[in-house]
Each structure stands twice: as C-alpha cells, then as structure tokens.
Amino acid sequence: MIHGNYYEERLGPDITKLMAEWSLAGDPEARLWLNDYDILTGNRLADYMAHIRNLLKQGVPVAGIGVQGHLHAETFDRIQLKRALDSLAVFNLPVKITEFNMPGQRSKYYRDKITVMSQEEEELKARELTDYYRICFAHPAVEGILMWGFWEGANWIPVSSLYKRDWTPTPAANAYKDLIFREWWTTVSGTAGTDGIFSVPAFYGTYKVTVNGISKEVDLTKAMGKVIHDVGDK
C-alpha cells in the first residue's frame, strides 16, 4: 500500500483498519498479510517499515509481511537482501517472499524483451537463484518463497523460468531441484541405541518414518521445534 493506497486516499486513514475488521467479522479465521514491492532491494524499505509501524499502532491485525522478490536486475545485492530481512524481522511477524523471479524486473531481459540466454547467462541465473533461496531459507523470519512463474510458456519474464516452453529444464531448474531435494531434504536411516532411541537433525516438514517395516507420517513444524515418534504409537 505504499505505492498506491487507493482507499485511504479516498476514504481516510482509518479505512484499512475498518476493512480488516470487516474481513475478520466475515471470516474470523482469516489471516491478513501486507504485501508490497521494491522492499528487499532497500529502495522502499524505510517507507514500508514506517507503514507497518503505523498499522500496528492503529491495531490493524497484521498476520504477516509479504515482500515481492523481482525488482532486482540480472543479479542481486546479497548484503541488502539480508539487511532488509533483518529489518522486517523486528516486528516478530512471519515474512514471505511473494513474487520471485531471477533475473528480475530491472534486468535487460525485461527492459529489452530479450527472450534467449547464452549458456553463461543461464549458469549465472542458476547461481543467483540458489544464493537468493539460501539467504531467504536461512533467515528465521522467512516462512516461504513463491516463484512467480516457472514455465516459459506462462511467465511475464520468460527467461526467468525454470523450464523452457518445451519443458526442457534449464540449469536453474537443475540447481533448484538439487537445492530442494538434495541439500534441504532429510533422508537418513540408522539403528536405535541401547536406550532404544535414534535421533537425527532434520528440516521442518512431513516425514515418512519406517520402523521394522511399519511406516507412519510425522510432521515436524517450526512451532514444535522437535518431534518424538514412539514406535508404539498407532
């Protein structure tokens, strides 16, 4: 709402709080998030911080903070991205990157409508994507990243896609899969000790735990911190 606050400009500074209250009256379970762009680049970070403080001061029920992730160019500023996430974390609200592209909206590909990359450019894109994901994944405040188009046939910045129009994977697709399904995927087996316990550090998620041929799904969430699965559980 820092780029064009249509309703407050016409109906006054209290309208956002009123709309939030009306929404929750209709659906008490709704979780209302903010969202805006050019924040992670640092260009509008201070404005967004002030905006969030003002809404919280009014008592607006903000459930989380959304920040779009495609205002960079062919590369991104690592230090600035971390600084922006650190700054938003002071509100103790979950943060989600709501629209991610690599390369982004300030790149030559978007500006000049370039639809083909060289092999070197494809490899740079793969490195930039994985570095961006690593920084966000490592940050305690970040709860998710939404990729804003992954197939060249339906993406506003076609070269930022993981897959070509014929579904051929790009180097970025392979890097992404390696990151998610190898580096951040917990697959382990072992034998319990004399105390009957087998423990393992694991990423948050849903796991299939198999003991003596019997499998069960177990959820490990951030809120839980850890989970204990008793093989005697049914």
DRENDREN-876987 format. One record per atom (N, C-alpha, C): x, y, z. Coordinates in steps of 0.05 Angstrom, whole numbers, padded with zeros to 5 digits, always signed. Example, Ala and Ser with C-alpha at 12.3 -4.5 7.8 and 13.67 -1.06 7.14 Angstrom:
<pts>
+00264-00114+00156+00246-00090+00156+00264-00066+00156+00257-00045+00142+00273-00021+00143+00258+00001+00157
</pts>
This chain:
<pts>
+00016-00024+00000+00000+00000+00000+00017+00025+00000+00043+00023+00000+00059+00047+00000+00063+00057-00029+00054+00042-00049+00057+00051-00077+00031+00063-00088+00010+00059-00075-00015+00070-00085-00038+00062-00067-00042+00077-00046-00062+00069-00026-00089+00081-00034-00102+00068-00053-00127+00078-00065-00148+00085-00044-00152+00067-00025-00175+00070-00007-00170+00092+00014-00146+00092+00026-00141+00113+00046-00141+00141+00033-00132+00143+00008-00132+00169-00005-00160+00180-00009-00180+00162-00012-00207+00170-00017-00226+00168+00007-00219+00150+00026-00238+00145+00048-00226+00151+00075-00201+00160+00076-00190+00168+00102-00171+00148+00114-00155+00156+00133-00133+00139+00144-00143+00115+00161-00169+00115+00168-00179+00092+00184-00191+00070+00168-00192+00073+00141-00207+00053+00125-00193+00026+00125-00166+00025+00126-00152+00000+00126-00159-00017+00150-00160-00004+00174-00167-00018+00198-00196-00028+00196-00214-00011+00186-00242-00018+00184-00245-00042+00165-00231-00042+00142-00234-00064+00123-00223-00090+00135-00202-00088+00151-00192-00112+00165-00212-00123+00184-00225-00105+00199-00245-00113+00218-00269-00126+00204-00277-00114+00182-00300-00125+00166-00293-00153+00156-00268-00156+00147-00259-00182+00137-00260-00203+00158-00250-00196+00182-00250-00216+00204-00277-00221+00215-00295-00202+00212-00323-00207+00221-00336-00228+00203-00329-00227+00177-00339-00247+00158-00325-00274+00160-00300-00273+00167-00284-00298+00169-00264-00294+00192-00271-00302+00216-00254-00298+00239-00227-00313+00237-00226-00333+00219-00201-00349+00216-00182-00337+00196-00190-00316+00182-00174-00303+00161-00148-00292+00174-00126-00295+00159-00101-00283+00167-00093-00263+00146-00092-00238+00154-00088-00215+00136-00059-00207+00135-00048-00208+00111-00020-00202+00107-00017-00176+00091+00005-00162+00096+00013-00139+00080+00029-00149+00056+00031-00134+00035+00048-00141+00013+00055-00116-00003+00080-00114-00011+00089-00092-00028+00115-00099-00042+00124-00080-00059+00147-00087-00076+00169-00066-00073+00193-00073-00083+00217-00057-00081+00226-00054-00052+00220-00073-00035+00227-00072-00007+00254-00086-00003+00258-00110-00014+00282-00125-00010+00306-00113-00023+00302-00095-00043+00324-00080-00055+00333-00058-00037+00317-00051-00016+00323-00029+00002+00312-00003-00007+00302-00001-00032+00292+00025-00042+00268+00036-00027+00250+00019-00019+00227+00028-00004+00225+00015+00024+00247+00004+00034+00247-00009+00059+00238+00009+00082+00250+00033+00084+00244+00051+00105+00214+00059+00105+00204+00064+00081+00175+00071+00078+00157+00048+00088+00165+00024+00080+00149+00001+00088+00150-00004+00118+00173+00000+00130+00176-00003+00159+00158+00017+00173+00158+00042+00164+00141+00063+00176+00111+00056+00172+00105+00046+00149+00077+00038+00143+00068+00016+00162+00084-00004+00166+00077-00026+00184+00074-00016+00212+00093+00001+00221+00091+00012+00248+00064+00027+00252+00057+00042+00232+00032+00057+00234+00007+00039+00236+00007+00018+00220-00016+00000+00220-00018-00015+00247+00005-00024+00257+00006-00037+00283-00003-00019+00305+00005+00007+00304-00002+00027+00324-00032+00031+00324-00045+00029+00300-00074+00031+00298-00089+00007+00308-00074-00015+00312-00087-00040+00320-00096-00057+00297-00086-00052+00273-00093-00068+00250-00081-00096+00254-00097-00117+00251-00088-00145+00257-00071-00156+00234-00046-00148+00233-00027-00157+00213-00017-00185+00220-00022-00204+00203-00013-00232+00209+00014-00238+00198+00023-00223+00177+00049-00228+00166+00056-00207+00146+00081-00208+00137+00092-00188+00119+00100-00200+00092+00088-00191+00071+00095-00200+00044+00114-00181+00031+00134-00191+00017+00152-00174+00001+00158-00188-00025+00153-00174-00047+00158-00185-00073+00188-00187-00078+00196-00206-00095+00224-00212-00099+00232-00211-00128+00225-00190-00143+00234-00189-00171+00240-00160-00180+00249-00143-00162+00256-00116-00170+00286-00113-00175+00301-00135-00173+00330-00134-00178+00335-00136-00209+00360-00137-00216+00367-00139-00244+00376-00168-00250+00399-00171-00265+00408-00198-00271+00420-00211-00247+00429-00195-00228+00440-00205-00202+00426-00190-00180+00432-00197-00155+00420-00182-00133+00441-00176-00112+00436-00158-00094+00454-00149-00073+00449-00167-00049+00468-00185-00044+00466-00204-00021+00463-00189+00006+00480-00170+00010+00481-00155+00035+00454-00141+00039+00444-00128+00018+00419-00113+00021+00395-00131+00026+00395-00155+00013+00373-00173+00018+00372-00182+00047+00395-00189+00058+00396-00197+00086+00389-00174+00105+00399-00150+00098+00393-00127+00115+00362-00121+00115+00349-00124+00092+00321-00119+00091+00306-00140+00108+00314-00165+00105+00300-00186+00121+00305-00182+00151+00329-00175+00158+00335-00169+00187+00318-00146+00197+00314-00126+00180+00298-00103+00188+00269-00110+00193+00258-00125+00174+00230-00133+00176+00225-00153+00200+00246-00167+00207+00243-00187+00229+00238-00173+00256+00243-00147+00259+00239-00134+00285+00210-00134+00293+00192-00138+00274+00163-00138+00280+00154-00165+00291+00171-00185+00291+00164-00212+00301+00140-00223+00287+00139-00218+00261+00117-00229+00244+00130-00246+00222+00117-00267+00213+00128-00283+00192+00131-00267+00166+00151-00272+00151+00156-00259+00125+00155-00279+00103+00142-00272+00081+00142-00289+00057+00150-00272+00033+00168-00284+00016+00174-00272-00010+00152-00280-00029+00136-00261-00038+00111-00268-00051+00113-00270-00081+00133-00258-00094+00136-00259-00123+00166-00258-00130+00177-00282-00136+00205-00284-00141+00211-00290-00171+00228-00275-00183+00239-00281-00210+00269-00276-00210+00283-00292-00225+00312-00288-00229+00318-00295-00258+00326-00275-00274+00330-00247-00269+00304-00232-00264+00307-00207-00254+00284-00193-00245+00274-00171-00264+00257-00154-00253+00244-00133-00269+00263-00111-00278+00285-00107-00264+00304-00086-00272+00326-00097-00291+00323-00122-00300+00343-00134-00317+00339-00125-00346+00360-00130-00361+00358-00124-00390+00338-00142-00404+00333-00165-00393+00315-00184-00405+00286-00174-00405+00279-00161-00383+00252-00149-00381+00251-00123-00396+00271-00106-00392+00272-00080-00404+00272-00081-00434+00289-00099-00445+00292-00100-00474+00277-00124-00487+00261-00138-00471+00245-00160-00481+00262-00182-00493+00285-00188-00481+00303-00209-00490+00292-00236-00481+00290-00254-00499+00277-00280-00493+00296-00304-00495+00321-00299-00500+00341-00320-00502+00365-00314-00485+00376-00334-00472+00400-00331-00456+00423-00348-00467+00447-00338-00464+00470-00354-00471+00475-00375-00449+00492-00395-00454+00497-00415-00433+00509-00402-00408+00527-00382-00412+00539-00368-00389+00518-00353-00373+00499-00341-00387+00477-00326-00373+00459-00346-00358+00454-00369-00370+00438-00389-00357+00451-00399-00331+00477-00402-00332+00492-00411-00308+00493-00390-00286+00495-00364-00295+00494-00342-00276+00466-00342-00262+00446-00345-00278+00418-00345-00267+00415-00367-00246+00426-00391-00251+00425-00413-00233+00439-00406-00206+00462-00394-00208+00477-00386-00184+00462-00365-00168+00451-00345-00182+00437-00324-00168+00412-00335-00155+00398-00352-00168+00373-00364-00156+00380-00379-00131+00400-00396-00132+00406-00412-00108+00416-00395-00085+00432-00375-00091+00441-00357-00070+00418-00342-00057+00399-00333-00073+00375-00318-00063+00359-00337-00045+00355-00361-00054+00340-00380-00038+00354-00387-00012+00380-00390-00013+00395-00397+00011+00393-00375+00032+00396-00350+00024+00394-00328+00042+00367-00327+00055+00346-00330+00039+00319-00329+00050+00313-00353+00067+00321-00377+00058+00316-00402+00073+00330-00401+00101+00353-00389+00101+00369-00388+00126+00358-00368+00146+00341-00350+00137+00332-00328+00155+00309-00338+00173+00311-00335+00199+00290-00345+00217+00262-00333+00212+00261-00309+00201+00235-00296+00198+00220-00306+00173+00235-00317+00153+00223-00324+00128+00209-00351+00129+00184-00351+00121+00168-00376+00121+00162-00388+00094+00168-00373+00073+00163-00384+00046+00171-00366+00024+00174-00378+00000+00181-00363-00024+00162-00373-00046+00149-00354-00059+00131-00361-00082+00145-00353-00108+00151-00373-00124+00164-00367-00150+00142-00357-00169+00148-00334-00182+00128-00320-00198+00130-00329-00227+00125-00354-00232+00127-00365-00259+00151-00383-00261+00146-00408-00269+00168-00428-00272+00169-00440-00299+00149-00435-00316+00148-00446-00343+00148-00423-00363+00165-00425-00383+00169-00403-00403+00143-00396-00418+00125-00415-00420+00100-00411-00434+00080-00393-00419+00085-00388-00394+00067-00372-00378+00082-00357-00356+00099-00339-00365+00116-00324-00346+00121-00296-00357+00116-00276-00341+00119-00248-00351+00148-00241-00357+00167-00255-00345+00195-00252-00353+00204-00280-00362+00200-00286-00387+00203-00314-00397+00230-00327-00389+00252-00312-00391+00278-00324-00386+00283-00329-00356+00265-00320-00339+00268-00326-00311+00256-00354-00304+00245-00367-00323+00232-00393-00319+00252-00415-00313+00243-00435-00299+00259-00459-00294+00258-00478-00319+00236-00477-00333+00232-00496-00356+00226-00480-00381+00238-00489-00403+00233-00478-00429+00204-00484-00438+00196-00472-00460+00169-00477-00469+00163-00507-00475+00184-00521-00484+00181-00550-00490+00186-00567-00465+00187-00554-00441+00192-00567-00416+00220-00578-00412+00238-00568-00428+00266-00575-00424+00276-00560-00399+00289-00573-00380+00298-00559-00356+00322-00542-00361+00323-00518-00349+00346-00500-00351+00366-00508-00329+00390-00497-00331+00409-00501-00309+00397-00492-00282+00381-00471-00282+00368-00462-00257+00349-00483-00246+00335-00497-00264+00317-00518-00255+00333-00540-00241+00355-00548-00253+00371-00569-00241+00383-00560-00214+00391-00535-00213+00402-00523-00188+00381-00522-00166+00357-00514-00174+00334-00513-00155+00328-00540-00144+00326-00560-00161+00319-00588-00152+00341-00599-00134+00366-00593-00141+00388-00602-00124+00387-00589-00097+00380-00563-00096+00378-00549-00071+00355-00560-00053+00332-00563-00065+00308-00572-00050+00309-00601-00043+00315-00618-00063+00311-00647-00060+00337-00661-00051+00359-00647-00050+00384-00660-00040+00394-00645-00016+00401-00620-00019+00413-00605+00003+00394-00600+00026+00368-00595+00020+00348-00589+00041+00329-00612+00045+00335-00636+00038+00317-00659+00040+00330-00678+00059+00316-00685+00080+00328-00703+00100+00320-00732+00094+00340-00748+00087+00337-00776+00083+00358-00791+00098+00351-00806+00118+00371-00819+00135+00360-00845+00146+00378-00863+00151+00370-00889+00164+00391-00896+00185+00383-00912+00204+00402-00920+00225+00389-00939+00244+00404-00946+00264+00395-00965+00285+00394-00951+00312+00373-00957+00326+00370-00945+00353+00392-00955+00372+00399-00938+00391+00420-00946+00410+00408-00964+00431+00425-00970+00451+00416-00988+00473+00393-00976+00489+00390-00950+00487+00367-00937+00501+00342-00937+00484+00344-00949+00460+00321-00950+00443+00315-00925+00427+00334-00906+00427+00329-00880+00414+00347-00877+00390+00336-00868+00368+00351-00859+00345+00343-00831+00339+00361-00812+00340+00354-00784+00336+00370-00773+00312+00358-00753+00298+00370-00741+00275+00361-00712+00272+00380-00694+00265+00372-00667+00258+00358-00667+00231+00336-00652+00229+00320-00653+00204+00308-00626+00198+00304-00620+00172+00290-00596+00164+00260-00599+00171+00247-00576+00175+00218-00577+00180+00203-00589+00156+00182-00604+00162+00167-00616+00140+00152-00641+00149+00141-00655+00130+00127-00680+00135+00145-00704+00127+00148-00723+00145+00166-00745+00140+00151-00772+00141+00162-00791+00126+00153-00818+00129+00174-00833+00145+00166-00842+00168+00184-00856+00187+00177-00886+00185+00197-00902+00179+00192-00931+00177+00209-00946+00197+00196-00961+00214+00209-00977+00234+00199-01006+00232+00218-01024+00227+00211-01053+00225+00189-01057+00204+00191-01043+00182+00172-01046+00160+00145-01032+00163+00141-01019+00186+00116-01004+00191+00122-00974+00188+00106-00961+00170+00111-00933+00164+00089-00915+00176+00097-00891+00182+00078-00871+00193+00087-00843+00185+00068-00826+00178+00076-00798+00172+00078-00782+00198+00099-00766+00199+00105-00750+00223+00110-00721+00214+00097-00702+00226+00102-00674+00220+00121-00661+00239+00140-00647+00228+00159-00631+00244+00156-00602+00236+00144-00586+00254+00139-00558+00248+00158-00540+00263+00160-00515+00254+00177-00495+00267+00167-00491+00296+00140-00490+00299+00129-00485+00325+00136-00507+00345+00137-00532+00335+00143-00555+00352+00173-00555+00360+00190-00548+00341+00219-00548+00347+00230-00576+00344+00217-00596+00356+00225-00624+00353+00201-00641+00356+00204-00666+00347+00182-00685+00349+00193-00712+00357+00179-00725+00374+00187-00752+00383+00166-00772+00373+00176-00792+00358+00158-00812+00347+00163-00838+00362+00143-00847+00377+00144-00872+00392+00134-00894+00373+00150-00914+00368+00142-00935+00350+00119-00951+00361+00113-00947+00386+00089-00960+00397+00064-00945+00391+00066-00920+00380+00043-00905+00373+00028-00918+00350+00002-00917+00350-00014-00928+00329-00027-00906+00312
</pts>
